[in-house]
């Protein structure tokens, strides 16, 4: 599972500070969405709402993985 440390600014040696800041902001925004979706997932009673929350969680995790892949490719270019 990806953590906030995976997308923190300044951890990539060949990365511009502006790009690092953008990844940091994106990670923070996705983290907020993820936390709220996981909370919703655990609190809702009906299966339809739980399934929708699970889709959000899955989508956010995919977005975090994609952001990490983009970051890795940009720092090697």
Buried (B, 14 or more C-beta within 10 A) or exposed (E): EBEEEBBBBEBBEEBEEEBBEBBBEBBEEBBEBBEBBBEBBEEBEEEEEBEBBBEBBEBBBEBBEEBBEEBEEBBEE
